[in-house]
Amino acid sequence: MVFRKLFWPRMFKRCGKGTVFGVGVVVRQPGKIVLGDAVVISEYSILDGRTETDSPSLSLGDRTILSNNVILSCKNGSISLGKDVGINAQTVIQSTTGNAVTIGNDCVIGQRCLVIGGGNYDISCKQKLIRTSPVIDDGGVCIDNNVWLGANVSVLGGVTMGQGSVAGAGAVVSRSIPPFCICMGVPARVVRERT
């Protein structure tokens, strides 16, 4: 742990003070990754900053905590996490082909969540291989400040979750949720407002 604390910060575009790395962390293109102060990257997490642009693709705000086995994957996209964000175990956040994923400050992301911008292929041409078809531009995902995703929530591309909103465990959020509303179900629907 001492060696990781001494040598790992030097390989990132920026690494703030007090950042901690657990064992088994995988880092791809660290020169495209910006880490704020007091960030915690727990055991066996993956930080994948792959992008063809020169600008940073993956940014974690101050005091962000990634629990075990979290995957943050940029495939020519970008992911930005605000300050004081908690990402629980086995969550996957992915941005592909310019469909950015933005998560605001003070958010809580439950265990085994999936947040994905640009996850669908254009399958309109039957003669084309699906894997070589272009990814549909869905506008990415925007999760505003102070949002809570329960365990096993999926947030799909093109969705904005308003400030203070909540998604109940197992919800599949396929359309935008207004601020201070609670949604549940598959597909997720607003069940009530927070009072």
MOMOPE-V593851 format. One record per run of one state. SS is the DSSP state (H for helix, E for strand, - for the rest). FROM is the first residue (numbers start at 1). LEN is the number of residues. If there is no record, write none. Layout:
BEGIN
ss=SS from=FROM len=LEN
ss=SS from=FROM len=LEN
END
This chain:
BEGIN
ss=- from=1 len=1
ss=H from=2 len=10
ss=- from=12 len=2
ss=E from=14 len=2
ss=- from=16 len=4
ss=E from=20 len=2
ss=- from=22 len=4
ss=E from=26 len=3
ss=- from=29 len=1
ss=H from=30 len=3
ss=E from=33 len=3
ss=- from=36 len=4
ss=E from=40 len=2
ss=- from=42 len=4
ss=E from=46 len=3
ss=- from=49 len=9
ss=E from=58 len=3
ss=- from=61 len=4
ss=E from=65 len=2
ss=- from=67 len=4
ss=E from=71 len=5
ss=- from=76 len=3
ss=E from=79 len=3
ss=- from=82 len=4
ss=E from=86 len=2
ss=- from=88 len=4
ss=E from=92 len=5
ss=- from=97 len=4
ss=E from=101 len=3
ss=- from=104 len=4
ss=E from=108 len=2
ss=- from=110 len=4
ss=E from=114 len=4
ss=- from=118 len=3
ss=E from=121 len=1
ss=- from=122 len=8
ss=H from=130 len=3
ss=- from=133 len=2
ss=E from=135 len=1
ss=- from=136 len=5
ss=E from=141 len=3
ss=- from=144 len=4
ss=E from=148 len=2
ss=- from=150 len=4
ss=E from=154 len=2
ss=- from=156 len=4
ss=E from=160 len=2
ss=- from=162 len=4
ss=E from=166 len=2
ss=- from=168 len=4
ss=E from=172 len=2
ss=- from=174 len=3
ss=E from=177 len=1
ss=- from=178 len=3
ss=E from=181 len=4
ss=- from=185 len=1
ss=E from=186 len=1
ss=- from=187 len=2
ss=E from=189 len=5
ss=- from=194 len=2
END
